[in-house]
Amino acid sequence: MNSTHLASLMIVGSGAAHAVVNTVLKSGKDKMSSRALIDGFSALLLLPAAFFLPLPHDAWSWLVASGVVHLAYLVCLIKAFETADMSVAYPIARGAAPALAAAGAVVFFSEPITPWVAMGIALISSGVVAVGFGRHIDKRSLFWAVGTGVCIACYTVIDAQGVRAAPSAQSYIVWIFLTLGGALGVMFAIWRGPRFIAAARTEWRAGLFAGAMSVVTYGLALWAFRLGDTPRLAALRETSIVFATALAIFVLKERVTALRLGGIALIAGGAILLLAMPA
C-alpha cells in the first residue's frame, strides 16, 4: 500500500471517529462543559507520550496559529449546537470547509490539485450542504455554523503545514493536544465554573470516551496530512457527515429527509472519485 492510499484510509477513519465525538458533544446537556471534558481528557491521555517524543521544532508558530483558530472554532461549534440540531448545524459547518481549505492550500502554499480532485471536492461539498438543507435554521444558527466551517478550513491548512514542519507526525499530534486540549479544556472549565463541576460528575465517562476518540480522529487526520495533499484529504474527511447523519438518526433520534439521503449519495460519489484517482 503506497502513502496516498494509506493517507486516504486514515482520513476516512478520522471522519468516522469525528462523527462520534460530535455526537457525544451534541448529546451533552452543557455543551461547553462537555467540550472542556473532551479536550481535557485528550490532553491527559497523551501527556505521558510527551516525555518520549522530540519537541515540535520548527512548528511552534503553526501550533500558536492553530490554537487561536481552534478557540474560535470551538466557540462557534458550541454555539451552533446550542441553537440547531446536529443534523442541520453539522453539515453546514462542514460543507464549506473542503473548498475553502483547498483554495487556501493551493493559493498560499502552492499545493497541487487536479480537475478530478476539484470535481470530487465539489461533489462532497455539495452533498454535505444538501444534508443540512430541508429544515429551518435561523440567522443566528446559520452564522455560527458558517463561522465553524471557515475556522475548520483555516486550521486544516495551518495544521497540515505544521505537521509537515515538525520532526515527526507523532510529535506534532501530541503537542497540539497538550497545548490546545489542555489550555482550551481548562479555559472552558473555568468559564463554566460550578456548571462544569456538575457536568463532570455525571458526564466524565462520556468525556473520557470522546477525549480518546478525539485523539484518534485528529491524530489520524494530521498523520494523513503529512503523507498526502491537503485539498484531496480535507474533502475526504467530510465523509464524516455520512457517519454523523446515521448517529443523528439512530442515537439522537433526529429525522432525515430524502434531500439528505441525496446529499449522502453525492458525498459517496465524490469520495469514490477521490479514492479512485491518484493524488
HUHU-V242301 format. One record per residue. N is the residue number from 1. RES is the residue in one letter. PSI is psi in whole degrees, -180 to 180 (999 if undefined). Layout:
n=[N/N]
res=[RES/RES]
psi=[PSI/PSI]
This chain:
n=[1/2/3/4/5/6/7/8/9/10/11/12/13/14/15/16/17/18/19/20/21/22/23/24/25/26/27/28/29/30/31/32/33/34/35/36/37/38/39/40/41/42/43/44/45/46/47/48/49/50/51/52/53/54/55/56/57/58/59/60/61/62/63/64/65/66/67/68/69/70/71/72/73/74/75/76/77/78/79/80/81/82/83/84/85/86/87/88/89/90/91/92/93/94/95/96/97/98/99/100/101/102/103/104/105/106/107/108/109/110/111/112/113/114/115/116/117/118/119/120/121/122/123/124/125/126/127/128/129/130/131/132/133/134/135/136/137/138/139/140/141/142/143/144/145/146/147/148/149/150/151/152/153/154/155/156/157/158/159/160/161/162/163/164/165/166/167/168/169/170/171/172/173/174/175/176/177/178/179/180/181/182/183/184/185/186/187/188/189/190/191/192/193/194/195/196/197/198/199/200/201/202/203/204/205/206/207/208/209/210/211/212/213/214/215/216/217/218/219/220/221/222/223/224/225/226/227/228/229/230/231/232/233/234/235/236/237/238/239/240/241/242/243/244/245/246/247/248/249/250/251/252/253/254/255/256/257/258/259/260/261/262/263/264/265/266/267/268/269/270/271/272/273/274/275/276/277/278/279]
res=[M/N/S/T/H/L/A/S/L/M/I/V/G/S/G/A/A/H/A/V/V/N/T/V/L/K/S/G/K/D/K/M/S/S/R/A/L/I/D/G/F/S/A/L/L/L/L/P/A/A/F/F/L/P/L/P/H/D/A/W/S/W/L/V/A/S/G/V/V/H/L/A/Y/L/V/C/L/I/K/A/F/E/T/A/D/M/S/V/A/Y/P/I/A/R/G/A/A/P/A/L/A/A/A/G/A/V/V/F/F/S/E/P/I/T/P/W/V/A/M/G/I/A/L/I/S/S/G/V/V/A/V/G/F/G/R/H/I/D/K/R/S/L/F/W/A/V/G/T/G/V/C/I/A/C/Y/T/V/I/D/A/Q/G/V/R/A/A/P/S/A/Q/S/Y/I/V/W/I/F/L/T/L/G/G/A/L/G/V/M/F/A/I/W/R/G/P/R/F/I/A/A/A/R/T/E/W/R/A/G/L/F/A/G/A/M/S/V/V/T/Y/G/L/A/L/W/A/F/R/L/G/D/T/P/R/L/A/A/L/R/E/T/S/I/V/F/A/T/A/L/A/I/F/V/L/K/E/R/V/T/A/L/R/L/G/G/I/A/L/I/A/G/G/A/I/L/L/L/A/M/P/A]
psi=[125/173/-32/-47/-38/-44/-38/-46/-41/-41/-34/-42/-38/-41/-40/-45/-35/-39/-38/-45/-44/-28/-42/-44/-45/-35/-15/146/-41/103/-40/-37/-39/-41/-38/-41/-45/-50/-40/-45/-37/-39/-43/-39/-33/-6/-46/-33/-24/-25/-10/-4/153/155/150/65/144/4/3/-41/-36/-38/-42/-48/-41/-39/-43/-46/-40/-35/-47/-40/-48/-38/-47/-43/-46/-45/-39/-43/-25/-22/-4/158/150/-40/-8/-51/-41/-48/-41/-42/-40/-18/-44/-19/-47/-45/-42/-42/-42/-45/-43/-44/-40/-47/-46/-25/10/37/150/150/135/164/-36/-41/-42/-40/-42/-41/-44/-43/-47/-46/-44/-42/-42/-45/-40/-35/-31/-11/169/-7/152/138/128/170/-36/-46/-40/-40/-48/-37/-44/-40/-38/-43/-41/-43/-39/-46/-42/-49/-24/-48/-42/-48/-29/-39/-38/-45/-26/-27/-24/159/-25/158/-40/-39/-48/-41/-48/-47/-27/-34/-35/-45/-46/-52/-46/-51/-47/-36/-46/-42/-47/-35/-45/-40/-43/-25/-129/-30/-34/-42/-44/-42/-39/-34/-33/-21/13/-33/-45/-38/-40/-45/-47/-32/-42/-42/-32/-40/-43/-49/-50/-27/-47/-42/-46/-42/-40/-40/-27/-27/-28/-177/145/-48/-48/-46/-36/-38/-43/-32/-23/-1/-10/-25/-30/-47/-40/-40/-42/-42/-38/-36/-51/-25/-49/-5/36/157/155/147/169/-34/-40/-38/-37/-39/-41/-37/-40/-42/-45/-41/-44/-41/-42/-42/-45/-34/-31/-31/146/150/999]
